[in-house]
Amino acid sequence: MPEPRRRRLVQLARKFNFIILSDDVYQLLNCDGAAAAPLPMSYFDVSSLAEGATGDTDAARGGAISMGSFSKLLFPGLRVGWMHGRPELLEQCAARGVIRSGGCRAHFNSGLVMAAIDSGDFAVRWFASG
């Protein structure tokens, strides 16, 4: 989806109070070294706040959350991922039972991913350009 269209969709989500769950699992896989990877949907929501976008209380609840997967970056079947978005949207997800109870279904795999990140051998540069 072209960037202007993504930006407009996020504006509508904030205006009409709905949440976009964007499946951006292939976002970081860029096979063409000359072209920059497209920005995830959540970027347009988070960046709109940095640009000074405001809205009433209801409009501030809508927006975009992007979801990624380490199984596309490290190895298939890993079943560990992440979510990116505004803190108030992510807090709504974190308040749900499976997460609140420590309910990660892949404790061992999550530990492997964390060890790879902590070692510095694996770095994600999603927003490296800005």
ROSE-4610 file (N, C-alpha, C; in Angstrom, 1 decimal, always signed):
// ROSE-4610
residu = [M/M/M/P/P/P/E/E/E/P/P/P/R/R/R/R/R/R/R/R/R/R/R/R/L/L/L/V/V/V/Q/Q/Q/L/L/L/A/A/A/R/R/R/K/K/K/F/F/F/N/N/N/F/F/F/I/I/I/I/I/I/L/L/L/S/S/S/D/D/D/D/D/D/V/V/V/Y/Y/Y/Q/Q/Q/L/L/L/L/L/L/N/N/N/C/C/C/D/D/D/G/G/G/A/A/A/A/A/A/A/A/A/A/A/A/P/P/P/L/L/L/P/P/P/M/M/M/S/S/S/Y/Y/Y/F/F/F/D/D/D/V/V/V/S/S/S/S/S/S/L/L/L/A/A/A/E/E/E/G/G/G/A/A/A/T/T/T/G/G/G/D/D/D/T/T/T/D/D/D/A/A/A/A/A/A/R/R/R/G/G/G/G/G/G/A/A/A/I/I/I/S/S/S/M/M/M/G/G/G/S/S/S/F/F/F/S/S/S/K/K/K/L/L/L/L/L/L/F/F/F/P/P/P/G/G/G/L/L/L/R/R/R/V/V/V/G/G/G/W/W/W/M/M/M/H/H/H/G/G/G/R/R/R/P/P/P/E/E/E/L/L/L/L/L/L/E/E/E/Q/Q/Q/C/C/C/A/A/A/A/A/A/R/R/R/G/G/G/V/V/V/I/I/I/R/R/R/S/S/S/G/G/G/G/G/G/C/C/C/R/R/R/A/A/A/H/H/H/F/F/F/N/N/N/S/S/S/G/G/G/L/L/L/V/V/V/M/M/M/A/A/A/A/A/A/I/I/I/D/D/D/S/S/S/G/G/G/D/D/D/F/F/F/A/A/A/V/V/V/R/R/R/W/W/W/F/F/F/A/A/A/S/S/S/G/G/G]
num = [1/1/1/2/2/2/3/3/3/4/4/4/5/5/5/6/6/6/7/7/7/8/8/8/9/9/9/10/10/10/11/11/11/12/12/12/13/13/13/14/14/14/15/15/15/16/16/16/17/17/17/18/18/18/19/19/19/20/20/20/21/21/21/22/22/22/23/23/23/24/24/24/25/25/25/26/26/26/27/27/27/28/28/28/29/29/29/30/30/30/31/31/31/32/32/32/33/33/33/34/34/34/35/35/35/36/36/36/37/37/37/38/38/38/39/39/39/40/40/40/41/41/41/42/42/42/43/43/43/44/44/44/45/45/45/46/46/46/47/47/47/48/48/48/49/49/49/50/50/50/51/51/51/52/52/52/53/53/53/54/54/54/55/55/55/56/56/56/57/57/57/58/58/58/59/59/59/60/60/60/61/61/61/62/62/62/63/63/63/64/64/64/65/65/65/66/66/66/67/67/67/68/68/68/69/69/69/70/70/70/71/71/71/72/72/72/73/73/73/74/74/74/75/75/75/76/76/76/77/77/77/78/78/78/79/79/79/80/80/80/81/81/81/82/82/82/83/83/83/84/84/84/85/85/85/86/86/86/87/87/87/88/88/88/89/89/89/90/90/90/91/91/91/92/92/92/93/93/93/94/94/94/95/95/95/96/96/96/97/97/97/98/98/98/99/99/99/100/100/100/101/101/101/102/102/102/103/103/103/104/104/104/105/105/105/106/106/106/107/107/107/108/108/108/109/109/109/110/110/110/111/111/111/112/112/112/113/113/113/114/114/114/115/115/115/116/116/116/117/117/117/118/118/118/119/119/119/120/120/120/121/121/121/122/122/122/123/123/123/124/124/124/125/125/125/126/126/126/127/127/127/128/128/128/129/129/129/130/130/130]
x = [+0.9/+0.0/+0.9/+0.7/+1.5/+1.4/+2.5/+2.6/+1.5/+1.1/+0.0/-1.3/-1.5/-2.8/-2.7/-1.5/-1.3/-1.6/-1.0/-1.1/-2.6/-3.3/-4.8/-5.6/-5.3/-6.0/-5.8/-4.6/-4.4/-5.1/-5.2/-6.0/-7.4/-8.0/-9.4/-9.6/-8.6/-8.7/-8.7/-7.9/-7.9/-9.2/-9.7/-10.9/-12.1/-12.3/-13.5/-13.3/-12.1/-11.9/-11.9/-11.1/-10.9/-9.4/-9.1/-7.7/-7.3/-6.3/-5.7/-4.7/-4.9/-3.9/-3.2/-2.0/-1.3/-0.3/-0.5/+0.4/+1.6/+2.6/+3.8/+5.0/+4.7/+5.7/+6.8/+6.5/+7.5/+8.1/+7.8/+8.2/+9.7/+10.4/+11.8/+12.6/+11.9/+12.6/+12.6/+13.8/+13.9/+14.9/+14.5/+15.4/+16.1/+15.6/+16.2/+17.0/+18.3/+19.2/+19.2/+18.7/+18.7/+17.5/+16.4/+15.1/+15.0/+14.6/+14.3/+13.1/+13.0/+11.9/+10.7/+9.5/+8.4/+8.2/+7.7/+7.5/+6.2/+6.3/+5.1/+3.9/+2.7/+1.5/+1.6/+2.1/+2.2/+3.1/+4.0/+4.9/+4.1/+3.0/+2.2/+1.4/+1.1/+0.3/+1.3/+2.4/+3.4/+4.0/+4.3/+4.9/+3.9/+2.6/+1.6/+1.6/+1.9/+2.0/+3.2/+4.3/+5.5/+5.4/+4.5/+4.2/+3.2/+2.7/+1.8/+0.3/+0.0/-1.4/-2.1/-3.3/-4.1/-5.5/-6.2/-7.6/-8.3/-9.6/-10.4/-10.1/-10.6/-10.3/-10.7/-11.8/-12.2/-11.3/-11.0/-10.1/-8.7/-8.3/-6.9/-6.9/-8.0/-8.0/-7.8/-8.1/-8.0/-6.5/-6.1/-4.8/-4.3/-3.0/-2.5/-1.4/-1.5/-0.5/+0.1/+1.4/+2.0/+2.6/+2.4/+2.9/+4.0/+5.1/+6.2/+6.5/+7.3/+7.6/+9.1/+9.7/+11.1/+11.3/+10.2/+10.3/+10.6/+10.4/+10.7/+12.2/+12.7/+14.1/+15.1/+14.8/+15.8/+15.7/+14.6/+14.4/+12.9/+12.4/+11.0/+10.5/+9.3/+8.6/+9.0/+9.7/+10.1/+8.9/+7.8/+6.6/+6.8/+7.7/+7.9/+7.8/+7.0/+6.9/+6.8/+6.4/+6.4/+5.2/+4.9/+3.9/+4.5/+4.2/+4.7/+3.6/+3.5/+2.4/+2.5/+1.5/+1.5/+1.3/+2.0/+1.9/+0.4/-0.4/-1.8/-2.5/-2.2/-2.8/-2.2/-0.9/-0.2/-0.6/-0.9/-1.3/-2.7/-3.5/-4.8/-4.6/-3.7/-3.4/-2.7/-1.8/-1.1/-2.0/-3.1/-4.1/-4.9/-4.8/-5.6/-5.0/-5.8/-5.5/-4.2/-4.1/-3.0/-1.6/-1.6/-0.3/-0.2/-1.2/-1.2/-0.7/-1.1/-0.7/+0.7/+1.4/+2.8/+2.7/+1.5/+1.1/+1.8/+3.1/+3.9/+3.8/+3.4/+3.4/+4.7/+5.7/+6.9/+8.1/+8.1/+9.1/+10.5/+10.8/+12.2/+12.5/+11.7/+12.0/+12.1/+11.3/+11.5/+12.8/+13.3/+14.6/+15.7/+15.6/+16.6/+16.6/+15.5/+15.4/+16.1/+15.7/+16.3/+17.8/+18.3/+19.7/+20.4/+19.8/+20.3/+20.4/+19.3/+19.2/+20.3/+20.3/+21.2/+22.7/+23.0/+24.4/+24.9/+24.0/+24.4/+24.5/+24.4/+24.5/+23.3/+22.2/+21.0/+20.4/+20.3/+19.8/+18.7/+17.6/+16.5/+16.6/+16.7/+16.8/+15.5/+14.4/+13.1/+13.0/+13.4/+13.2/+14.6/+15.5/+16.9/+17.0/+16.1/+16.2/+15.6/+14.8/+14.2/+13.8]
y = [-1.2/+0.0/+1.2/+2.2/+3.4/+4.2/+4.9/+5.6/+6.6/+7.4/+8.4/+7.7/+6.5/+5.8/+5.2/+4.7/+4.3/+5.4/+6.6/+7.7/+8.1/+8.1/+8.5/+7.4/+6.2/+5.1/+5.3/+5.6/+5.8/+7.1/+8.1/+9.3/+8.9/+8.1/+7.7/+6.8/+6.0/+5.1/+6.0/+7.1/+7.9/+8.8/+9.2/+10.0/+9.2/+8.0/+7.2/+6.1/+6.2/+5.3/+3.8/+3.4/+2.0/+1.7/+0.4/+0.0/-0.8/-0.5/-1.3/-2.2/-3.5/-4.5/-4.9/-4.4/-4.6/-5.8/-6.8/-8.0/-7.6/-7.0/-6.6/-7.6/-8.9/-9.9/-9.9/-9.4/-9.4/-8.1/-7.1/-5.7/-5.5/-6.3/-6.1/-7.0/-7.8/-8.6/-7.8/-7.4/-6.6/-7.2/-7.8/-8.5/-7.6/-6.4/-5.5/-4.5/-4.7/-3.9/-2.4/-2.0/-0.6/+0.1/-0.6/+0.0/-0.1/+0.9/+0.9/+0.1/-0.6/-1.3/-0.3/-0.7/+0.2/+0.3/+1.5/+1.7/+0.9/+0.4/-0.3/+0.6/+0.1/+0.9/+1.7/+1.1/+1.8/+3.1/+3.1/+4.3/+5.5/+5.4/+6.6/+7.1/+6.2/+6.6/+7.2/+6.6/+7.1/+8.4/+8.5/+9.8/+10.9/+10.6/+11.7/+12.4/+11.7/+12.3/+13.2/+12.8/+13.6/+14.8/+14.8/+15.9/+16.9/+16.5/+17.4/+17.2/+16.0/+15.7/+15.6/+16.1/+16.1/+15.6/+15.3/+14.8/+14.7/+14.6/+14.5/+13.1/+12.9/+11.6/+10.4/+10.4/+9.2/+9.0/+10.0/+9.8/+9.3/+9.7/+9.3/+7.8/+7.1/+5.7/+4.9/+5.4/+4.7/+4.8/+3.9/+4.0/+2.7/+2.5/+1.3/+0.6/-0.7/-1.6/-2.5/-2.5/-3.4/-4.6/-5.8/-7.0/-7.6/-8.1/-8.7/-10.0/-10.8/-12.1/-12.5/-13.0/-13.4/-14.7/-15.4/-16.6/-16.2/-15.0/-14.6/-14.0/-13.7/-13.1/-14.0/-14.9/-15.8/-17.2/-17.9/-19.2/-19.5/-20.3/-20.6/-21.4/-21.2/-22.0/-21.4/-20.3/-19.8/-19.4/-18.9/-18.5/-17.5/-16.5/-15.4/-14.1/-13.2/-11.9/-10.7/-9.6/-8.4/-7.5/-6.5/-5.5/-4.1/-3.2/-1.9/-0.9/+0.1/+1.0/+2.0/+2.9/+3.9/+3.2/+3.6/+3.0/+2.7/+3.6/+3.4/+2.3/+2.1/+1.0/-0.4/-0.4/-1.6/-2.0/-1.0/-1.3/-2.0/-1.6/-2.3/-3.8/-4.1/-5.5/-6.2/-5.5/-6.1/-6.4/-5.8/-6.0/-7.2/-7.9/-9.1/-10.3/-11.2/-12.3/-13.1/-13.5/-14.4/-13.7/-12.4/-11.6/-11.3/-10.8/-10.4/-11.6/-12.8/-13.9/-14.5/-13.7/-14.2/-15.3/-15.2/-16.3/-16.4/-16.2/-16.5/-18.0/-18.4/-19.8/-20.4/-19.6/-20.0/-19.5/-19.9/-19.3/-19.6/-20.8/-21.2/-20.4/-20.3/-19.6/-18.1/-17.6/-16.2/-15.9/-16.8/-16.7/-16.7/-17.6/-17.6/-16.3/-15.7/-14.4/-13.4/-13.3/-12.3/-12.4/-13.7/-13.9/-13.4/-13.6/-13.1/-11.6/-11.0/-9.5/-8.9/-9.5/-9.0/-9.2/-10.2/-10.5/-9.4/-8.7/-7.8/-8.4/-9.7/-10.4/-10.2/-9.8/-9.6/-8.2/-7.4/-6.0/-5.7/-5.2/-4.8/-3.3/-2.9/-1.4/-1.0/-1.1/-0.8/+0.6/+1.5/+2.9/+3.6/+2.9/+3.5/+4.8/+5.0/+6.2/+7.4/+7.2/+8.4/+8.1]
z = [+0.0/+0.0/+0.0/-0.9/-1.0/+0.4/+0.7/+1.9/+2.1/+1.1/+1.3/+1.7/+1.2/+1.5/+2.9/+3.3/+4.7/+5.7/+5.4/+6.3/+6.4/+5.3/+5.3/+6.1/+5.9/+6.7/+8.2/+8.6/+10.0/+10.5/+9.7/+10.1/+10.3/+9.4/+9.5/+10.8/+11.1/+12.3/+13.5/+13.6/+14.7/+14.8/+13.6/+13.6/+14.0/+13.5/+13.7/+14.8/+15.5/+16.7/+16.4/+15.4/+15.2/+15.1/+15.4/+15.4/+14.2/+13.6/+12.5/+13.0/+12.8/+13.2/+11.9/+11.7/+10.4/+10.5/+9.7/+9.7/+8.9/+9.5/+8.9/+9.0/+9.0/+9.2/+8.2/+7.0/+5.9/+5.7/+6.5/+6.4/+6.3/+7.1/+7.2/+6.2/+5.5/+4.5/+3.2/+2.8/+1.6/+0.7/-0.4/-1.3/-2.2/-2.4/-3.4/-2.6/-2.6/-1.8/-2.1/-3.3/-3.6/-3.1/-2.9/-2.4/-0.9/-0.3/+1.2/+1.5/+2.6/+3.0/+3.3/+2.9/+3.2/+4.7/+5.2/+6.6/+7.0/+8.3/+8.8/+9.1/+9.1/+9.3/+10.6/+11.7/+13.0/+12.9/+12.0/+11.8/+11.6/+10.8/+10.4/+11.6/+12.5/+13.7/+14.7/+15.0/+16.0/+15.5/+14.2/+13.6/+13.6/+13.5/+13.5/+14.8/+15.9/+17.2/+17.3/+16.8/+16.8/+15.9/+14.9/+14.1/+14.7/+15.9/+16.5/+16.3/+15.8/+15.6/+16.9/+17.0/+18.2/+17.8/+18.8/+18.6/+19.9/+19.8/+21.1/+21.7/+22.9/+23.6/+22.8/+22.2/+21.4/+20.3/+19.5/+18.3/+18.7/+19.9/+20.3/+20.6/+20.7/+21.0/+19.7/+18.6/+17.3/+16.9/+15.9/+15.4/+14.8/+14.8/+14.1/+15.0/+15.0/+15.6/+14.5/+14.4/+13.5/+14.2/+13.6/+14.2/+13.4/+14.0/+13.3/+13.8/+13.2/+13.6/+13.4/+14.5/+14.4/+13.5/+13.3/+12.5/+11.0/+10.6/+9.3/+9.2/+10.4/+10.5/+11.0/+11.9/+12.5/+11.9/+12.2/+11.6/+11.6/+10.6/+10.5/+11.7/+12.1/+13.1/+14.5/+14.6/+15.9/+16.8/+16.2/+16.8/+17.9/+17.7/+18.6/+17.8/+18.3/+17.5/+18.4/+17.8/+18.6/+18.0/+18.8/+18.3/+18.5/+17.6/+17.6/+17.4/+18.3/+18.2/+19.3/+19.4/+20.5/+21.9/+22.9/+24.2/+24.7/+24.5/+25.0/+24.3/+23.0/+22.3/+22.7/+22.9/+23.3/+24.8/+25.6/+27.0/+27.0/+26.0/+25.9/+25.6/+24.7/+24.4/+25.6/+26.3/+27.4/+28.6/+28.6/+29.7/+29.6/+28.4/+28.2/+28.9/+29.3/+30.1/+29.8/+28.5/+28.1/+28.3/+28.1/+28.3/+29.8/+30.4/+31.8/+32.7/+32.4/+33.2/+32.9/+32.2/+31.8/+30.7/+30.0/+29.1/+27.8/+27.8/+26.5/+26.3/+25.1/+24.8/+24.4/+24.2/+23.7/+24.6/+25.9/+26.8/+26.3/+25.9/+25.5/+24.3/+23.3/+22.1/+22.3/+23.2/+23.6/+24.2/+25.0/+25.6/+24.6/+23.5/+22.5/+21.7/+21.4/+20.7/+21.6/+22.9/+23.8/+23.8/+23.9/+24.0/+22.7/+21.5/+20.2/+20.2/+20.7/+20.7/+21.7/+22.9/+23.9/+23.5/+22.8/+22.3/+21.3/+20.7/+19.7/+18.3/+18.2/+16.9/+16.0/+16.6/+15.8/+16.2/+15.2/+15.4/+14.4/+14.8/+13.9/+13.8/+12.5/+12.2/+11.4/+12.1/+11.4/+11.0/+11.9/+11.7/+11.6/+11.0/+11.0/+10.2/+9.3/+8.5/+9.2/+10.2/+10.8/+12.2]
